[in-house]
Amino acid sequence: MVVNGSPGGSNDAMARILAPKLTESWGQPVLVDNRPGASGVIGGDIVAKAAPDGHTFVLVSVRHSVNPSLVKLPYDPVRDFEPITMTASVGNVLVVNAKTSIKTVKDLIALAKQKPGELTFASSGLGGAPHLTGEFFALTTGIKLTHVPYKGGVPAITDLVAGRVSMSFPTMTTSMPFIRSGSLRPLAVLSKGRSAHLPDVPTMAEAGVPNIVVSDWQGILAPRGTPKPIVDKLAADIGNVLRDSRNQERFASLGFEVIASSPQEFREAIVSEIQRWAKVVKDANIKAE
């Protein structure tokens, strides 16, 4: 199971739950292979070129649907893969270092207007949900922020905790341990409604910035040409793990909202998401660094 992210990120967290459960179900080891960097293209390319025998698949995120609008790809994000299932989505949250004087989104916007371009936001890399959210937030509020990309969510959060960057828009999975420990201060969640994990934290709309709703979906793809019976078995077995009541508490504790879609539903979602993010990239004038 190739993971387009570093250890400790939300994609990795999902893979670490799925792999042992599938190992148990299939009677053969399922190995997690982290391939961070290059906006997820490295991992995607490995699987696009792998034998279509059901032994190699990739866990991708929303970045898979953003990349076509930002970078030149060595594969087609739709034609070169067989969708298995959209596993889950995980909400994002705007966080700052707890030692800063910034207490609210309005405080942050006011400071950014006083110091245009001086405030920085860390992300898990080009084209990921944290990157796009930061760009869209700046566009919507009329402020100028400087993007600092990392090779994964954990390194980005580590530098935020160390005070090297001003803010980030990470997933709940990556940020919750630091929020709980008091290292990071959450200013707003990016979901439509408040999060059960952070009930006292306002939505972005409640904080005064409407129309910014972002969640980082995840899903599993196999190489093009993987036989339908294998695709259907992978989808069914992974879906069983996702829907198993014994796993629900663990998924919820990490901020995951389980989806467990069918292969066809996932294919339609990828096409729709490519179109959606192409418009965001164009409107926000987001460029590959």
C-alpha positions in Angstrom: 0.0 0.0 0.0 1.8 3.1 -1.3 1.1 6.2 0.8 1.5 9.6 -0.8 2.6 11.2 2.5 5.0 11.0 5.3 4.7 8.9 8.5 2.3 10.5 11.0 0.1 12.3 8.5 -3.6 11.5 8.0 -3.0 9.3 4.9 -0.4 7.3 6.9 -2.8 7.0 9.8 -5.5 5.5 7.6 -3.0 3.1 6.0 -1.7 1.9 9.4 -5.2 1.0 10.4 -6.1 -0.7 7.1 -2.9 -2.7 6.6 -3.0 -5.0 9.7 -6.7 -5.6 9.2 -6.3 -6.6 5.6 -3.3 -8.7 6.5 -5.6 -10.6 8.9 -8.3 -10.9 6.3 -6.2 -12.0 3.4 -3.6 -14.1 5.2 -0.7 -12.3 3.6 1.2 -9.2 4.8 0.1 -5.8 3.5 3.1 -3.5 3.7 2.8 0.3 4.0 5.3 2.1 1.7 5.5 5.9 2.4 6.5 8.0 -0.6 6.2 11.6 0.4 7.2 14.6 -1.8 6.6 15.8 -5.3 3.0 16.5 -4.4 2.1 12.9 -4.3 3.3 12.3 -7.9 6.1 9.8 -6.9 3.7 7.4 -5.2 1.1 7.8 -8.0 3.6 7.0 -10.7 4.9 3.9 -8.9 1.3 2.5 -8.9 0.4 3.7 -12.3 3.3 1.6 -13.7 2.8 -1.4 -11.4 1.5 -4.8 -12.5 -2.4 -4.7 -12.5 -2.6 -7.8 -10.3 -4.1 -6.4 -7.1 -0.9 -6.6 -5.2 0.0 -2.9 -5.5 -2.3 0.0 -4.8 -2.0 3.6 -3.6 -3.7 5.7 -0.9 -4.2 9.2 -2.4 -5.8 12.4 -1.0 -7.5 15.4 -2.5 -4.1 16.4 -3.9 -4.6 13.7 -6.6 -7.5 15.8 -8.1 -5.6 19.1 -7.8 -2.3 18.0 -9.4 -3.6 18.1 -13.0 -4.2 21.9 -12.6 -0.7 22.5 -11.1 2.0 20.2 -12.4 2.9 18.1 -15.4 2.0 14.5 -14.6 3.7 11.3 -15.9 0.2 9.6 -15.8 -3.4 10.5 -16.3 -5.2 10.8 -12.9 -8.4 9.2 -14.2 -7.4 6.8 -17.1 -4.3 5.3 -15.6 -6.0 4.0 -12.4 -8.8 1.7 -11.3 -10.7 3.4 -8.4 -11.3 1.0 -5.5 -13.0 3.1 -2.8 -13.0 6.6 -1.3 -12.1 5.6 2.2 -12.9 8.6 4.3 -12.6 12.4 4.7 -11.0 14.3 7.4 -11.7 17.9 8.4 -9.1 20.7 8.4 -8.5 23.4 11.0 -6.7 26.7 11.1 -4.1 26.6 13.9 -1.4 29.0 15.3 1.3 28.5 17.9 -0.3 28.7 21.3 2.4 31.2 22.5 1.3 33.8 19.9 -1.0 36.7 20.8 -3.4 35.7 18.0 -6.6 34.5 19.7 -9.1 34.7 16.8 -9.4 34.7 13.0 -10.1 38.4 13.1 -6.8 39.0 15.1 -5.0 37.0 12.4 -6.5 38.9 9.5 -5.7 42.3 11.2 -2.1 41.3 11.8 -1.7 40.1 8.2 -3.0 43.4 6.9 -0.5 45.2 9.0 2.3 43.0 7.7 1.5 42.0 4.2 3.4 39.0 3.0 5.3 38.6 6.4 3.0 36.0 7.9 3.7 32.4 6.7 1.6 29.3 6.4 3.0 25.8 6.5 1.5 23.0 4.4 2.0 19.4 3.7 3.1 20.2 0.2 2.0 21.8 -3.1 -1.6 21.1 -4.0 -2.7 19.5 -0.8 -5.8 20.7 1.1 -3.7 22.7 3.7 -2.0 24.6 0.8 -5.2 25.3 -1.2 -7.1 26.3 2.0 -4.4 28.8 2.9 -4.4 30.3 -0.6 -8.2 30.5 -0.7 -8.3 32.0 2.8 -5.8 34.7 1.7 -7.8 35.4 -1.5 -11.2 35.5 0.4 -9.9 37.9 3.1 -7.8 40.1 0.9 -4.6 39.4 2.8 -1.2 38.3 1.5 0.4 35.2 3.1 3.6 33.4 2.2 3.3 29.7 1.5 6.0 27.4 3.1 5.6 23.8 1.7 6.9 20.7 3.5 7.2 17.0 2.6 4.2 16.1 4.8 1.9 17.3 7.5 4.1 16.3 10.5 7.2 18.4 9.5 4.9 21.3 8.8 3.3 21.1 12.2 6.7 20.6 13.9 7.9 23.9 12.5 4.7 25.6 13.6 5.1 24.3 17.1 8.8 25.5 17.0 7.6 29.0 16.0 9.3 29.0 12.6 6.0 29.7 10.7 2.9 31.7 11.6 0.0 29.3 10.9 -1.2 26.2 9.2 -4.4 24.6 7.9 -3.7 20.9 8.7 -6.0 18.0 9.0 -7.6 17.1 12.4 -5.6 13.8 12.4 -2.2 15.7 12.2 -3.1 18.6 14.5 -5.2 17.1 17.3 -2.3 15.7 19.4 -0.7 19.2 19.4 -4.0 20.9 20.1 -4.7 18.6 23.1 -1.2 19.1 24.5 -1.7 22.9 24.3 1.1 23.5 21.8 -1.3 24.7 19.1 -4.3 27.0 19.3 -7.2 26.3 17.0 -8.9 29.4 15.5 -11.5 27.9 13.2 -12.6 24.6 11.7 -13.1 24.3 7.9 -16.3 22.2 8.1 -19.9 23.3 7.5 -20.7 22.7 11.2 -18.6 22.6 14.3 -16.5 19.5 14.9 -17.4 17.1 17.7 -13.6 17.0 18.5 -13.4 20.8 18.9 -17.0 21.8 19.9 -15.8 25.2 21.3 -14.0 26.2 18.1 -16.1 28.2 15.6 -16.5 27.3 12.0 -14.7 29.6 9.5 -18.1 31.2 8.7 -18.8 31.8 12.4 -15.4 33.4 12.6 -16.4 35.9 9.9 -15.0 34.2 6.7 -17.9 32.5 4.8 -17.6 30.1 1.9 -14.5 28.3 2.9 -15.4 24.7 3.5 -12.7 22.1 3.0 -12.2 18.5 3.9 -9.3 16.3 2.8 -10.7 13.1 1.3 -8.7 9.9 0.9 -9.1 6.9 -1.4 -7.4 3.8 -2.8 -6.5 3.4 -6.5 -5.1 0.3 -8.3 -3.2 0.3 -11.6 -5.3 0.6 -14.8 -6.3 -2.8 -16.1 -6.7 -4.5 -12.7 -9.4 -7.1 -13.4 -12.9 -6.2 -12.1 -13.2 -9.2 -9.8 -10.0 -8.0 -8.0 -11.3 -4.4 -7.9 -14.6 -5.6 -6.4 -12.9 -7.8 -3.9 -10.5 -5.0 -2.8 -13.5 -2.6 -2.5 -15.5 -5.1 -0.5 -12.8 -6.1 1.9 -11.5 -2.6 2.5 -15.2 -1.5 2.9 -15.7 -4.2 5.6 -12.8 -2.8 7.6 -14.0 0.8 7.3 -17.6 -0.1 8.3 -16.6 -2.5 11.1 -18.1 -1.2 14.4 -15.0 -2.3 16.2 -12.9 0.2 14.2 -15.4 3.1 14.3 -14.1 4.6 17.6 -10.5 4.6 16.3 -11.5 6.3 13.0 -13.5 8.9 14.9 -10.7 9.6 17.3 -8.5 10.5 14.4 -11.1 12.8 12.9 -12.1 10.5 10.0 -15.5 10.5 8.6 -15.8 7.0 6.9 -17.2 7.0 3.3 -16.4 3.5 1.9 -17.7 4.3 -1.6 -18.1 2.0 -4.5 -15.5 2.0 -7.2 -17.9 3.8 -9.6 -18.8 6.4 -7.0 -15.1 7.0 -6.4 -14.4 7.4 -10.2 -17.2 10.0 -10.5 -16.0 11.8 -7.4 -12.4 12.1 -8.8 -13.7 13.5 -12.1 -15.9 16.0 -10.2 -13.1 17.0 -7.8 -10.7 17.6 -10.7 -13.2 20.1 -12.2 -13.9 21.7 -8.8 -10.2 22.3 -7.9 -9.3 23.5 -11.4 -11.7 26.4 -10.8 -10.2 27.1 -7.4 -6.6 27.0 -8.7 -7.6 29.4 -11.5 -9.6 31.8 -9.3 -7.0 32.0 -6.6 -4.2 32.2 -9.2 -2.3 29.4 -7.5 1.0 28.5 -9.1 3.5 25.6 -8.7 6.5 26.9 -6.8 
